[in-house]
Amino acid sequence: MIFKTTQKGQALILIALAAVGLFGFAALALDGSAVFADRRHAQNAADTGAYAAALARIRGKPEAEWKQAGLDRVGTNGYTDNGEIVVKVYSCLEWKTSPDNPTGADCKALPAGADPDEYVLVRVRSVVKMYFARVIGRQEVINYSDAIVRAAPANITEWFNGHALVSANPGCAAPGEFGPFEVGGNGNTVVNNSGIFVNSSCPLAFVDNGNSNTVLTDPSAGVCVVGGVQPGVTGVNPAPAANCGDQIDINQFWMPDSDPSLLAPYCSTPGTITSSGGDYIATPGYFNKTGNKTFPDVSPARVLKLQKGIYCLYNGIGLTGNWTITSDLDGDGHESSEGVFFYVPGGDVVFNGGSELRLYAMDSTSGGFPSQLLDYLFYIPASNRADVKITGSNNSTFTGMILAPTSAIEIIGNGGALSLHTQIIGHNTRISGSGNIEITYDPNDVPPAIIPPRLSPTE
């Protein structure tokens, strides 16, 4: 008998093996795509949920409510906590001791020194069912998607660490501008209870072009210059300290026009200046929204009494002649029922040396004045790159904050003594003239700096 060999049936084995491979590729292509799509969608849901929870938290919502805000937002993106899908919302402080975190690990990617209680974690656990991958024994894949957002509360602090005279410009002088901080002339400047801060990182951020001038600051504060100081400065005591600290971003602070509703009632009603008993009386409101006149737009120069309130000056202030301008209506010293706030969205601010100025910021909410604007005397918003010139004269005094973040401020001594109970913050700042300038810093005379609540994701 003769036996014949045959190849029949071997193809079936090859086809079966090929089918397994094909199913594997199908599982990778189709099931894998489903896994990655779910991970992307779950991550988006976690991200939006973390922002929603953090926003509710900085708005002062209690724990149950800000956590529910996160859960609700994740749910609107298709991931509702139902047992199979698990959604959790924690603070990172809570997460560290949570039963869901048996290792006690910190939230991922927190900056060094961060307060974990300021961070919100949203974790989404989702399950993706496999179809083709079941052939190779994989029934499902579990995705974990985490999102962490910082819910930093509002921070109330001092403007520029309490320095009385500040150049906020982080860079160098533009063409046609004077430097970030310059001293000129041959006058005497005294800064009581505080010092000077120069935010510029330029090699020559502080320059003294004066001739026998002096600048005296409180030894505990001195002159702090982020960048460089002109060599050979001798009239400043203590001597300016170069490279003394980090820059401060002025844009992080709340500004008086951050909430337009605070200014709108005053800036939508015209102010007036009328004659009364040989003097002028001004009422708050807006001035010179059209035309090119400056405040005060009356003549001749004489006594101008400013009633309490907000003065919105759309073409600035320009004094010529010998004015006496005061917010002390009865002449017996500043009272809580008196005071002014100048908002200058357009034009320059120029006070000549022939005028006597006694101007006080409002320090009381009597009459319904907004508490957020207390102790501001002048605010020139960033949109108005004004020139501000304050020239000294006998008996002139200013009390309250002068805040002009993009303006060039020049304080000029002019024979008489200029007394400023204030904090002055400009873009570039210069001291000049031949008279005496005395700047006294008292935290009670100026508003606090407010860094608003803010949201920021971790890396």
Secondary structure, 3 states (H helix, E strand, C coil): CCCCCCCCCHHHHHHHHHHHHHHHHHHHHHHHHHHHHHHHHHHHHHHHHHHHHHHHHHCCCCHHHHHHHHHHHHHHCCCCCCCCCEEEEEEHHHHHCCCCCCCCCCCCCCCCCCCHHHEEEEEEEEEEECCHHHHHCCCEEEEEEEEEEEEECCEEECHHHHCCEEECCCCCCCCCCCCCEEECCCCEEEEECCCEEECCCCCCCEEECCCCCEEECCCCCCEEECCCECCCCCCEECCCEECCCCCCCHHHCCCCCCCHHHCHHHHCCECEEEEECCEEEEECEEECCCCCCCECCCCCCCEEEECCEEEEECCCEECCCCCEEECCCCCCCCCCCCCEEEECCCCCEEECCCCEEEEECCCCCCCCCCHHHCCEEEECCCCCCCEEEEECCCCEEEECEEEEEEEEEEEEECCCEEEEECCEEEEEEEEEECCEEEEECCHHHCCCEEECCEEEECC
